Amino acid sequence: MDPQVYLNGKLIELGQACIPVSSTTLLHGVGLFETLRCYNGTAMRLDRHMARLQTSAARLKVAVDPAVQQIPDAVRLVLDANGLANARLRITLMPPGPHQSVAEPTLLVTAEYTTGYPPETYERGWTACLCTDHRQSVHDPLAGHKTTSYFARLLVLRDAQNRGCQEALWFTPRNLLAEGCISNVFVIKNGTLITPPLDTPVLPGVTREAVLQLAAAAQIPAEERDCTVDELLDADEILLTNSVMEIMPVTRIEKKPIAGEKPGPVTRQLAEAYRDLVSAECGRE
């Protein structure tokens, strides 16, 4: 049997789920989404993901109410229907189009089993490359928002993977570090955690927020400030964050080794603290 998904108030088999051909998301990429992890039957920081979604909807003038209020129940129904305790969740909100008969947004929630990347991935770390053909501009109205207009990021990520890298790092027109295709970026130098400020602009990552909170609790100095290419390449450690990968060490920038090509001490400390946070908020297995 196909996995069960939640679509507009109903559970339905994935192969039977349909959206109108007049959907503005299908035709124009107008929509918002969130991706998050579920541990032990609990969606990690679902409230923060919903708040980010609503903030983006307001700023981009995308109509998502009242569907957004269905999200907690929809998540629970999808997890239960598929018998999942540990999962990758995807929440997609598609606003109504001008030619659709129903003037309500479309809510789609899907889930698939995951326990994250294999442990050896975190010991080996990722290789990241520099994205030099595209720039992240403060004038891009979609920058800093998780929209379904994602094709540019996927193209850059595909190019990175063809070069043997797992992520590509974006920069602003002023050559300041922004973020990865699918992640926020932290640079560690002399024990201080440095990450680009939100007005770079970068996505206000839920895991990014958690890492800054964990750093404060552990008295690790942290700065949200501009970071140059030279600072990136001179880093003692680099780490990436998103809700699925959690905290991923970067051990190479293209051919340049970082932290001796292994996770550094601050990265390890924060990764352990994040695992403790997951246990505190979602319970232990």
C-alpha positions as CSV (number, residue, x, y, z in Angstrom):
1,M,0.0,0.0,0.0
2,D,1.2,3.5,-0.8
3,P,2.2,5.8,2.1
4,Q,-0.7,7.9,3.5
5,V,-0.5,11.7,3.0
6,Y,-2.7,14.5,4.4
7,L,-4.3,16.6,1.7
8,N,-7.0,19.2,2.5
9,G,-8.4,17.6,5.6
10,K,-8.2,14.0,4.4
11,L,-5.8,11.1,4.6
12,I,-5.2,9.6,1.1
13,E,-2.8,7.3,-0.5
14,L,0.2,9.1,-2.0
15,G,-0.5,7.8,-5.5
16,Q,-4.1,9.1,-5.3
17,A,-3.2,12.6,-4.1
18,C,-4.0,15.3,-6.7
19,I,-3.9,19.1,-7.0
20,P,-5.6,21.2,-9.7
21,V,-3.8,21.9,-12.9
22,S,-4.6,25.6,-12.3
23,S,-2.6,25.6,-9.0
24,T,-0.4,28.7,-8.7
25,T,2.2,26.5,-7.0
26,L,2.2,24.2,-10.0
27,L,2.2,27.0,-12.6
28,H,4.2,29.7,-10.9
29,G,6.0,28.2,-7.9
30,V,3.9,30.2,-5.5
31,G,3.9,28.4,-2.2
32,L,5.6,27.8,1.1
33,F,7.0,24.7,2.7
34,E,8.7,23.5,5.9
35,T,10.8,20.4,6.4
36,L,11.4,19.0,9.9
37,R,12.3,16.0,11.9
38,C,10.1,13.9,14.1
39,Y,11.7,12.0,17.0
40,N,9.8,9.4,19.0
41,G,6.5,10.6,17.7
42,T,7.1,14.3,18.3
43,A,7.7,16.9,15.7
44,M,10.8,18.9,16.8
45,R,9.9,22.5,17.3
46,L,6.8,22.4,15.2
47,D,5.6,25.7,16.7
48,R,8.8,27.4,15.4
49,H,8.3,26.0,11.9
50,M,4.7,27.2,11.9
51,A,5.7,30.6,13.1
52,R,8.3,31.0,10.4
53,L,5.8,29.9,7.8
54,Q,3.2,32.4,9.0
55,T,5.8,35.2,9.0
56,S,6.8,34.4,5.4
57,A,3.2,34.2,4.4
58,A,2.5,37.7,5.8
59,R,5.6,39.3,4.3
60,L,5.0,37.7,0.9
61,K,1.3,38.3,1.0
62,V,0.6,34.6,0.5
63,A,-2.8,33.4,1.7
64,V,-2.4,30.4,4.0
65,D,-5.1,30.7,6.6
66,P,-7.1,28.8,7.7
67,A,-5.1,25.8,6.5
68,V,-2.1,26.6,8.7
69,Q,-4.2,25.9,11.8
70,Q,-4.7,22.3,10.6
71,I,-1.0,21.5,10.6
72,P,-0.6,20.0,14.1
73,D,-3.5,17.6,13.6
74,A,-2.4,16.8,10.1
75,V,1.1,15.9,11.3
76,R,-0.3,13.6,13.9
77,L,-2.6,11.9,11.5
78,V,0.1,11.3,8.9
79,L,2.5,9.9,11.5
80,D,-0.1,7.6,13.0
81,A,-1.4,6.5,9.6
82,N,2.0,5.4,8.5
83,G,3.2,4.0,11.8
84,L,6.1,6.4,12.0
85,A,7.8,7.5,15.2
86,N,11.0,8.8,13.5
87,A,10.4,10.7,10.3
88,R,11.2,13.5,7.9
89,L,8.1,15.6,7.6
90,R,7.3,18.0,4.7
91,I,4.5,20.6,5.1
92,T,3.5,22.4,1.9
93,L,1.0,25.2,1.7
94,M,-0.3,26.2,-1.7
95,P,-2.4,29.4,-2.0
96,P,-5.6,29.4,-4.1
97,G,-5.2,30.6,-7.7
98,P,-7.4,33.1,-9.4
99,H,-9.1,30.4,-11.5
100,Q,-9.6,27.8,-8.8
101,S,-13.2,27.1,-7.7
102,V,-12.1,26.6,-4.1
103,A,-10.8,29.8,-2.5
104,E,-9.0,27.9,0.3
105,P,-5.2,27.2,0.4
106,T,-4.1,23.6,-0.2
107,L,-2.3,21.9,2.7
108,L,-0.2,18.8,2.0
109,V,1.7,16.9,4.7
110,T,3.9,14.0,3.9
111,A,6.2,11.8,6.0
112,E,8.9,9.3,5.4
113,Y,11.0,7.2,7.8
114,T,14.4,8.6,8.8
115,T,16.8,8.5,11.6
116,G,19.1,11.0,9.9
117,Y,22.4,10.5,8.1
118,P,24.6,7.5,9.0
119,P,26.9,8.2,12.0
120,E,30.0,7.9,9.8
121,T,28.8,10.8,7.7
122,Y,29.2,13.1,10.8
123,E,32.6,11.7,11.5
124,R,33.8,12.2,7.9
125,G,32.1,15.5,7.5
126,W,30.9,17.2,4.3
127,T,32.8,18.8,1.5
128,A,31.3,22.2,0.5
129,C,32.1,24.3,-2.6
130,L,31.7,28.0,-3.2
131,C,28.8,29.1,-5.3
132,T,30.4,31.8,-7.6
133,D,27.9,31.9,-10.4
134,H,24.9,33.0,-8.4
135,R,24.5,35.7,-5.7
136,Q,22.1,36.1,-2.8
137,S,20.7,39.6,-3.0
138,V,18.9,41.6,-0.3
139,H,16.7,42.8,-3.2
140,D,15.4,39.2,-3.9
141,P,11.9,39.2,-2.3
142,L,12.2,35.4,-1.8
143,A,15.5,35.5,0.0
144,G,15.1,34.5,3.7
145,H,11.9,32.6,3.0
146,K,11.3,28.9,2.4
147,T,9.3,29.0,-0.8
148,T,8.5,26.4,-3.4
149,S,10.4,28.4,-6.0
150,Y,13.5,26.3,-5.2
151,F,14.8,25.4,-8.7
152,A,17.8,27.7,-8.6
153,R,19.0,26.1,-5.3
154,L,18.5,22.6,-6.7
155,L,20.6,23.5,-9.8
156,V,23.4,24.8,-7.7
157,L,23.2,21.8,-5.4
158,R,23.3,19.4,-8.4
159,D,26.4,21.1,-9.7
160,A,28.0,20.8,-6.3
161,Q,27.2,17.1,-6.2
162,N,28.7,16.6,-9.6
163,R,31.9,18.1,-8.3
164,G,32.0,15.6,-5.4
165,C,30.6,18.1,-2.8
166,Q,27.5,17.7,-0.6
167,E,26.7,21.4,-0.3
168,A,27.3,24.8,-2.0
169,L,27.7,28.0,-0.1
170,W,26.1,31.2,-1.4
171,F,27.5,34.7,-1.1
172,T,26.1,38.2,-1.5
173,P,27.0,40.6,-4.2
174,R,29.5,42.1,-1.7
175,N,31.2,38.6,-1.4
176,L,29.9,38.1,2.1
177,L,28.9,34.6,3.3
178,A,25.1,33.9,3.2
179,E,24.0,30.3,3.5
180,G,24.1,26.9,1.9
181,C,21.5,25.6,-0.7
182,I,19.8,23.6,2.1
183,S,21.5,24.8,5.3
184,N,22.6,27.7,7.5
185,V,26.4,28.1,8.0
186,F,28.5,28.7,11.1
187,V,32.2,29.5,11.1
188,I,34.3,29.0,14.3
189,K,37.4,31.0,14.8
190,N,39.4,31.1,18.1
191,G,36.4,29.5,19.9
192,T,33.9,32.0,18.7
193,L,30.8,31.0,16.7
194,I,30.1,33.3,13.8
195,T,27.0,33.2,11.5
196,P,25.6,35.6,9.0
197,P,22.9,37.9,10.4
198,L,19.3,37.3,9.2
199,D,19.3,40.5,7.2
200,T,22.1,39.2,5.0
201,P,19.4,37.9,4.0
202,V,19.4,34.2,5.1
203,L,16.7,31.8,6.1
204,P,15.9,32.1,9.9
205,G,16.6,28.4,10.4
206,V,14.9,26.7,13.3
207,T,18.1,24.6,14.0
208,R,20.2,27.8,13.5
209,E,18.2,29.4,16.3
210,A,18.6,26.3,18.5
211,V,22.4,26.3,18.0
212,L,22.6,29.9,19.1
213,Q,20.6,29.1,22.2
214,L,22.8,26.1,23.0
215,A,26.0,28.2,22.5
216,A,24.7,30.8,24.9
217,A,23.8,28.1,27.5
218,A,27.3,26.6,27.1
219,Q,29.0,30.1,27.3
220,I,30.4,29.7,23.8
221,P,30.9,33.2,22.4
222,A,28.6,33.8,19.3
223,E,28.3,36.6,16.9
224,E,25.7,37.2,14.2
225,R,27.8,39.3,11.8
226,D,29.1,39.6,8.2
227,C,31.7,37.0,7.3
228,T,34.1,37.3,4.4
229,V,35.4,34.6,2.1
230,D,38.8,34.9,3.6
231,E,37.3,34.3,7.1
232,L,35.5,31.3,5.9
233,L,38.7,29.8,4.4
234,D,40.6,30.6,7.5
235,A,38.1,29.0,9.9
236,D,39.1,26.6,12.6
237,E,35.8,24.8,12.2
238,I,32.7,25.1,10.0
239,L,29.4,23.6,10.6
240,L,26.0,23.4,8.7
241,T,22.6,23.2,10.2
242,N,19.1,22.2,9.2
243,S,16.3,20.3,10.8
244,V,17.0,17.0,9.1
245,M,20.8,16.9,9.2
246,E,20.9,18.7,12.6
247,I,24.6,19.7,12.9
248,M,26.9,18.7,10.1
249,P,30.7,19.3,10.2
250,V,32.3,20.7,7.1
251,T,35.7,19.2,6.9
252,R,36.7,20.4,3.4
253,I,36.0,23.6,1.3
254,E,36.6,22.1,-2.1
255,K,40.2,20.8,-1.8
256,K,41.1,22.8,1.3
257,P,41.0,20.8,4.6
258,I,39.1,22.3,7.5
259,A,39.8,21.2,11.2
260,G,42.2,18.5,10.1
261,E,39.4,16.9,8.0
262,K,37.5,15.9,11.1
263,P,34.9,17.4,13.4
264,G,36.4,20.1,15.7
265,P,35.8,20.3,19.4
266,V,33.2,23.1,19.3
267,T,31.3,21.3,16.6
268,R,31.3,18.1,18.7
269,Q,30.2,20.0,21.8
270,L,27.3,21.6,20.0
271,A,26.3,18.4,18.3
272,E,26.1,16.6,21.7
273,A,24.2,19.5,23.2
274,Y,21.7,19.3,20.3
275,R,21.2,15.6,20.9
276,D,20.4,16.4,24.5
277,L,18.0,19.1,23.4
278,V,16.2,16.6,21.2
279,S,15.9,14.1,24.1
280,A,14.6,16.9,26.4
281,E,12.0,18.1,23.9
282,C,11.0,14.8,22.2
283,G,12.0,12.1,24.7
284,R,14.5,9.3,24.5
285,E,14.1,6.2,22.4
